[in-house]
Amino acid sequence: MRLPLKIVVLALSLAAFAVRGVIYGLLGSVLPLAFILGVLGLMVAARLTGRGAGRLAVRCWGVCLVIYGLLRLGLAGLLAFAPVGSPHAIANTGWVFMLVSALYLAAGAYLVMAWRARSGPVVV
Amino acid sequence: MFLRVAIWVGALVLVTGAGQAQTPFSQTQRDFLTRLQNATAPARSSASERDIAADFLVAELERRGLAGERRTYHAPNVHPLLDLIMPPFTGVNVTATIPATRASAPVIVLGAHYDSEAGSPGADDNGSGVAAVLTIAENLAAEPRRDFAVILVLFDQEEEGKVGSAAYARQLLNAGVDIHSMHSIDMAGWDSDGDGAIEIDAPDTWYPRYDRAARSMGIPIVRVTYDSSDHVSFRNHGIDAICLGEAFRLRDASPHRHRPTDTADTLNHDYLARNTRLMLTVLLDLIRGDTP
């Protein structure tokens, strides 16, 4: 069985945040885990509501990913031009960080487009 | 003639003796700081620079007969919102344990951070603290009676926001270690006016001990409170935590701090040695059981 690409992208984007949530949860920081559990909860609730709410929830998630990607790219750009005294920030906002940010941005844009409402049947 | 020779010899003994009594550690600490600076140039800031520094410090502990250990940690970001964007901190605290000479003794943590700002050799901030705690640990280890175990820990990533000490405090508490108190030194090698004054952040229960020892050594001591050093990571967990350093409030702190000029040459090594001796005196009294 082949999963549609839009399902794969949605699952991967959620999984990325879930992994982050678990890693930080083990370190005693609950915000990332609370965030992804909140997102998942809203998606399940929207899916159960029906009437296209699930689709809308995924598109909202896509918008969030676009904003997230832009925020990360903005942060990387800021750190490149405005020097900060944090070796941690400098070391972790290099080209890999920017590439991953661009992937989040692309995934978000793809989800917004791929989960548009289907047009209903044309009644003649 | 005999009288004249006797006076000269007496004067020489007095001068040499007085010099030794004042600054017994200054030359060894100067040598250590020069070695540290050479081994970790230009700074101890990036991950690779701090990694080299950690290895160097383990070797230094072993030179002193202490088994040094690298303790890698991962820690959340300083602001929780950054956890959604940035990866966790990764660093290495360097530790060594001096066991007590009696069973089930509480632990005294003796610490200083070893990282520095980018581009700064960090002789005062905080090579001076590292030199002090290494000297103190060496002397405590030589004591025949130790009522407390002593954990020496050289913290990573203080300059990032006390990350290494926060991680280490959590590790100790999660392991159920009975921590009696935490003593740290952060920047203790600058005294341009030669008054020898120091500042100390200590709880009410601890300040009198340091004050008493300082007075007996003729060291002017000023009590202050601040949140900018590693002792806070322990104080946040309700542990008695003390930090000793040069006179910031009296405006006699190093102008080289966080600069490329913070080198071993700019330090007042006699001042650092006296501060070392002050903390050593308090801790020796404690582990010998001389004070409650």
Interface residues (C-beta under 8 A of the other chain):
Chain A: R20 I23 Y24 L27 G28 S29 L31 P32 F35 Y68 L71 R72 L75 G85 S86 P87 H88 A89 A91 N92 T93
Chain B: S45 S46 A47 H74 A75 P76 N77 P80 L81 D83 L84 I85 M86 P87 P88 F89 E117 A118 Q157 E159 E160 V163 R170 H258
